[in-house]
């Protein structure tokens, strides 16, 4: 468990995310500031507009630099994640207990997003990859390369189901006690529940 890896893997989020974000930024800022300059330049009050534009541009640039630096690296020393606005965090391979792969339904939609969860031996979440940012191929390659049990949930799940079965896999803002205590039955079948119960969280 958690033995040596065969090769070094460096994964990065979808490249198109940066391009899409730049398009949205320009689409919003260009017409907005064009109107503000048009209204304020004749009256000589354009300086505050320039300051606000400069501030927003600097914040956006720093955000893009942080996003560009996001990565997940797997090598003989362990698995390392550098998140958005967060430093490197490395977990030794011997601390990794299992990998969980599942498809999670998007809110109020039939579309699903692949999710990968790397947990320790007690089921505590170490690293998570979401399909909005990472490709399924990258998730599969990472799971296949790690010498740990891989739990592949056979059917898509809702966020409510995952809240009931394995809330420790979710971020704090996704954990909703009301979803875990609701009386309506689980929408997943027994095979899904059994797969996720392979490694319960120990208190």
N, C-alpha and C positions, 0 to 999 in steps of 0.2 A: 504494500500500500504506500502510495506516495514515493515510489522509487525514482530512479533516474529517468530522464526524458531522452528520447532519441535524437532530438535536434532542437535548435533554438527557433522559437516562433515569436514574431513581433506582429501584433494585430493593431489596426487603427480603424476608427469609425468610417462610415461611408464618406467618400470625398465630396459627393454632391451636396452634403449638408452645408458645407461652408459656402458653396456657390449659391445655394438657395437662400441662405441667410443674407448674403451680400445683395442679392436681387431684392429681397424684402426691405432691407435697410435703405437702399437707393430709391425704391419705389415710394417709401414713406417720407424720407428726408428731403429728397430733391424737390417735389412740389410744395411741401410744407415750408421749407426755408425760402424757396423762390417767392412765395406769396408774402412771407414775413419781410424779406428784403424789399420787395416791391412797395409794401406799405410803409416801411420805416426809413428807407434811404432818402426819399424826398424831404423828410422831416428831420434828418440828421440823428435819428435814434437807432441806427443800425448796430452800434457797438454791442449792446446786450444780446442782440440776436447772434452776432458772431461768437460771443463768449459761450452762449448755450450750444451753438452748433459745434464749436471746438470741444466742449465738454462731452457731448454725446458721441462725437467721432472718436475721441480718445477712449471712452468706455467701450465702444464697439470694437476698436482695434485691439484693446487688451483682451476682450472676450474671444476674439478670433484667434489670437495667439495662444490663449489657454486651450481653446478647442482643438487647435492644430497639434498641440503637444499631448493630447490624450492618447494613451496606448495601453495595451496589455502585452506583457512579455513573459514567455515561458522558457526557462533554461535550467541548467543543472543546479543552480542556486535556489530556485523556487519560482513562484509565479508573482509577477509584479504588476501593479496597476498604478497608472498616473491619471487621476481623474480631472474633471473640470475644476480649475481653481484649487486643486489639492496636490500635495507633493507625492512622491513615490511612496508606495506601501508594498512591502514584499512579505510574502508568506512562504516559509520553508515547505518543501514538498511533503515532508513527513506530517505536517499539520493538516493537509488536505484529506478529507474523508471520503467525499463523493462529489459527483457532478449530476445535477438534475437538469434535464432538457424537457421543455414542454411548450405548448402553444397556448397563449392566453388571448381570450377574446378582447377586442377593443370595446370601450364603453359604448353601449347602445348601438352596436354594429355586429355584423356577422363576420367581419374580417378578423384575422388572428395575427398575433405577433409572436415570433419565436422568442423564447426566454431561456437563458442558461444561468444556472446558479451553482457556484462553487462553494461547498460547505466544509467545515471542519468535522472532526470525528463526533462531535456532539450535535451536529446539525446546524450550527451557527453559520450564518451567511458570511462569506469572505469576499467574494466578487460576484457581481451580477452583470450580465450582458443582455441588453434589450434589443429586440428586432428593429426598433425605430432607428437605432444607431449602428448596429453591427449586423453583418451579413450572416445568413444561416451557414454558409460554407465555412466562415471563420469559426463559428461556434462548434461545428462538427469537427473541424481539424483540431481545435483545442481539446475537445472532449476525447477524441481518439488518441491524442498524443500523451495524455496524462495516464499514469499507471494507477488509476483508482476506479472504483465501481461507477458506472454511468447508469443513472436511472432515466429511462426514456418513457415519459408518460404517453400512453397510446392515444388518448383523446384530448381535444382542446378543452380548456377550463375557463371558467369565469373568474373574475377577481374575487367575487364572493366565495366561490368554492375554495380558492387558494387561501383566503382569509380563515376559513374554517379548518382546513387540513394542515396547512403549514404556514401560519402567519409570520414565523420567524424569517421566511424567505423574502418578505416584502419590506419596502422602505417604511419608515415610521409614518409618513403621511398617507400610505396606502392601507395601513392597519386600522380597521374599523371594528371596534368591539360589537357594534350593532349587527354587523354581518356575521360575526361568529356566534352570536346568541340568538339569531333569528330562528323562528320555528319552521320555516319552509325547508323542505328536504334538499339534500345535495342534488345537483344536476349531473354530477359525474357518476359513472358506473363503478362497480366494485373493483374492477381492474385498475382504474385510475387511483382510487383510494388506497388500494394495496400497494401500488408502486410508490406513492408518496409516503407511505407509512414505513418504508424500508428503513429509514434512519430518522426516527423522531427526535425532537429536541429534548435534551435532558435538562431538568431544572437543578 
